[in-house]
């Protein structure tokens, strides 16, 4: 069964594409893959977000891993980066997160980390897929069957880790944090309060079963309204599994991942020196201009934290991230961590002694419009010659004042059309025009 793992684990509509049966098989295959690498019985740390299907899939993964002869450490509701951290803290062989990140509540996903806290590489994922339906010659029995071993201290250890990552004193800052009714609904407030921030948490109900519904990082206008209403210093908006962060300043203006990364990069350069920062092809040209002015080289990769992280590790670069707010700080994390990013951003604001609005004023943003085109055949994108001919024509019209990017989403059934231009109306017009061409040239199923 090739192609099970996408760009960010296994994804699909829960109980339709991502079923309990598949999760059992995946858990068993993962245990068998770990048995191949060590003679002792493997241990898996597993956490989840609060969406309705997550307990079902967690139970199924747990059953499969135990059936494969491995022990399981259930962590409960915990952000994706929290599971990555806890995997190493526990000395577990593998870590698993049940979450679909920022996706709609009906979706779900399974992300897998190695014992080092990094996501499995391609070879390991391929081996798990090979074992998915392979008969087990001698299934474990008796005491060889795996058990569950709760370790509640892991959650507290992760909060301690977040607090220790602060490199400034943000105490006294008035902060509104939108937790998207997700995995950081309790942890985010706990960490920021320990740093002395005056925290107001919204959409922080793990029992609401409304992960990402009209809130969180995909709806920053929600936290913006709360910040303005309460007169807070800034707002922080997380997604369902808290691996990304979008901020807003005291006026309610959105501060996206590009701008947050710029703030952290410029501060890192000033304090420790910084030769380069890693971003993706989606990153705004204004970010590149700000980095160029500061003498920091920008390395662009394909969209996806996997590609960003690989370039960071290969080049020894400590900072990287995506416009979506998925930032990686390798001195403290092995994957994107929205709460960790918030801690470092608040530290930067406190050290500068100015508002977030003033802090990002030196990072220009060219008008950029993104249109998500659903209901089309994303797999046919690369070979749609008439579409690419139209893209070339638009790029010629834009010249040096903008650019076009078309790509198939790696986590959702859609094609993303991004246009950057010198004026908002031009960017919107070309994006809408190209979206119509996508619909015409890539018709989906009838």
Secondary structure by P-SEA (a helix, b strand, c coil): cccccccccccccccccccaaaaaaaaaaaaaaaaaacccbbbbbbbbccccaaaaaaaaaaaaaaaabbbbbbbccccaaaaaaaaaaacccbbbbbccccccccccbbbbbccccccccaaaaaaaaaacccccccccccccbbbbbbbcaaaaaaaaaaaaaccccccccbbbbbccccccccaaaaaaaaaccccccccccccccccccccccccaaaaaaaaaaacccbbbbbcccccbbbbbccccccccaaaaaaaaaaaaaaccccccccccccccaaaaaaaaaacbbbbbccccaaaaaaaaaaaccccccccccccccccccccccaaaaaaaaaaaaaaaccccccccccccccbbbbbbbccccccccccaaaaaaaaaaaaaaaccccbbbbbccccccbbbbbbbcccaaaaaaaaaaaaaaaaaaccccc
